[in-house]
């Protein structure tokens, strides 16, 4: 079914337009109230916690009540319209309650990465100047020590008097002037992979519209159960696993840990139907499935591989999903049988991984975006996906184009590769207190410059090549995109992390060759029967890595093949979305 034939995801809002909200898009308080009217007794926030990891669920009615009470407490505590409220902690219903309550107090939410270094947190807090911070108890002492004028409250029930659900106003509290859809809702500080953090200002309109528009390429039901496993301070998880459920009346299961036992329990008992992840997470999950299949012997492995090929061919040709039947026992063992859709973002996924999930019956799709676009820009529609693409444009609700293009050889022939730019209601208001940096992000005709290089086909599917600032130019003038090479290592067991960059051979500054910085996996050392960082076995480790690199090189033209390998003693620091921070200092052998 095409987008034009499908009922618009926001069509139901017409029943509330003019009464429950008056703008083009609802604000967050309006959205929560509307959804509570529609799905009040349905489950909304679910978490597995306590000594036995028991399941605890709040309905839409219960969440709205807690949000309204906390909103009143915020106003009583001195929050005025436009004041900032920070939240920093593991994923939880309490975190989510603070997020919504900030808007009921007409404030601006500032989600902070729970894993940031203290100096980065200090920089963010000194910039945003929140009046109140909600955090896990292990961070409370840090805030009280460094910020004397900030009220610090707890996301954890152990801190009874400061616990978020115990905060109540004394007496009647007059509401602040309500927020408008054009008001700033959130400031998301993105460290990116280089440079100092910037505060991306996103309005209610930005965030609400992006969620609804994304659903023109993916149907969501109020019976769906989302798994918010990745940190929800990050724009990708915030939008796809936190905001979209509010817009559809779906349930959210908050995951707090990537520990395998915890992950398996939440997937199974939570009956997850929509899972958000990054390539690293899905690769790990697939490794487990493949190892389980291999343990059954070569005959069974060969049969399953054959069935996968048949299943994928039939699905691609007819749309019929045989994988859920053929591989039911495999999916049940991996606790993903209830999965309806798996969504991957934060970076391109290897096509082989994409194929294997689809072949086994999991509708697996990729999306693309950046914090500055709330963040979703494209999404692969289930009924017409393209493996090589990060998704189709949401035209006519946004406008994507390629600028400064050059005719470039790609795996789909000669294409016009240039910078991807976008215009639409999801594009940010700007960087907080950074007018010059904001201006530099836009073209003269008002398009946001993504900094990503790619091309589009006639059906408006976007193909990514890499970041413009990471581009490598060879002596022959050929463009090499390191991300394309890095993606080829995704299913190589010997490699835990790889980063590709250019280097100058023999002090020749006029040309670049390709270097791969590789952090070998634990499984490689186990295979060799030795311990990591044993300097006497590095030759054996390098020999195995050379074999892996040789396999990867076969997939690329000679000018984009790896000619230098550097083994890392320690993995490079990564962002929340599992991208290497490229302003690194590598510890090598």
HELIX and SHEET records of a PDB file:
HELIX    1   1 UNK A   11  UNK A   15  5                                   5    
HELIX    2   2 UNK A   28  UNK A   39  1                                  12    
HELIX    3   3 UNK A   60  UNK A   76  1                                  17    
HELIX    4   4 UNK A   93  UNK A  104  1                                  12    
HELIX    5   5 UNK A  118  UNK A  128  1                                  11    
HELIX    6   6 UNK A  137  UNK A  146  1                                  10    
HELIX    7   7 UNK A  160  UNK A  162  5                                   3    
HELIX    8   8 UNK A  164  UNK A  166  5                                   3    
HELIX    9   9 UNK A  204  UNK A  214  1                                  11    
HELIX   10  10 UNK A  235  UNK A  238  1                                   4    
HELIX   11  11 UNK A  239  UNK A  243  3                                   5    
HELIX   12  12 UNK A  244  UNK A  248  1                                   5    
HELIX   13  13 UNK A  260  UNK A  269  1                                  10    
HELIX   14  14 UNK A  279  UNK A  294  1                                  16    
HELIX   15  15 UNK A  298  UNK A  318  1                                  21    
HELIX   16  16 UNK A  323  UNK A  326  1                                   4    
HELIX   17  17 UNK A  328  UNK A  333  1                                   6    
HELIX   18  18 UNK A  351  UNK A  359  1                                   9    
HELIX   19  19 UNK A  371  UNK A  373  5                                   3    
HELIX   20  20 UNK A  382  UNK A  384  5                                   3    
HELIX   21  21 UNK A  435  UNK A  440  1                                   6    
HELIX   22  22 UNK A  468  UNK A  470  5                                   3    
HELIX   23  23 UNK A  482  UNK A  487  1                                   6    
HELIX   24  24 UNK A  505  UNK A  507  5                                   3    
HELIX   25  25 UNK A  522  UNK A  528  1                                   7    
HELIX   26  26 UNK A  535  UNK A  537  5                                   3    
HELIX   27  27 UNK A  538  UNK A  553  1                                  16    
HELIX   28  28 UNK A  558  UNK A  560  5                                   3    
SHEET    1   A 9 UNK A  54  UNK A  59  0                                        
SHEET    2   A 9 UNK A  43  UNK A  49 -1                                        
SHEET    3   A 9 UNK A 251  UNK A 254  1                                        
SHEET    4   A 9 UNK A 225  UNK A 228  1                                        
SHEET    5   A 9 UNK A 274  UNK A 277  1                                        
SHEET    6   A 9 UNK A 341  UNK A 344  1                                        
SHEET    7   A 9 UNK A 363  UNK A 370  1                                        
SHEET    8   A 9 UNK A 375  UNK A 379 -1                                        
SHEET    9   A 9 UNK A 392  UNK A 393 -1                                        
SHEET    1   B 4 UNK A 108  UNK A 111  0                                        
SHEET    2   B 4 UNK A  84  UNK A  88  1                                        
SHEET    3   B 4 UNK A 132  UNK A 135  1                                        
SHEET    4   B 4 UNK A 151  UNK A 154  1                                        
SHEET    1   C 3 UNK A 184  UNK A 190  0                                        
SHEET    2   C 3 UNK A 198  UNK A 203 -1                                        
SHEET    3   C 3 UNK A 430  UNK A 431 -1                                        
SHEET    1   D 4 UNK A 398  UNK A 410  0                                        
SHEET    2   D 4 UNK A 413  UNK A 424 -1                                        
SHEET    3   D 4 UNK A 448  UNK A 456 -1                                        
SHEET    4   D 4 UNK A 462  UNK A 467 -1                                        
SHEET    1   E 2 UNK A 472  UNK A 473  0                                        
SHEET    2   E 2 UNK A 479  UNK A 480 -1                                        
SHEET    1   F 3 UNK A 495  UNK A 503  0                                        
SHEET    2   F 3 UNK A 513  UNK A 520 -1                                        
SHEET    3   F 3 UNK A 562  UNK A 567  1                                        
END                                                                             
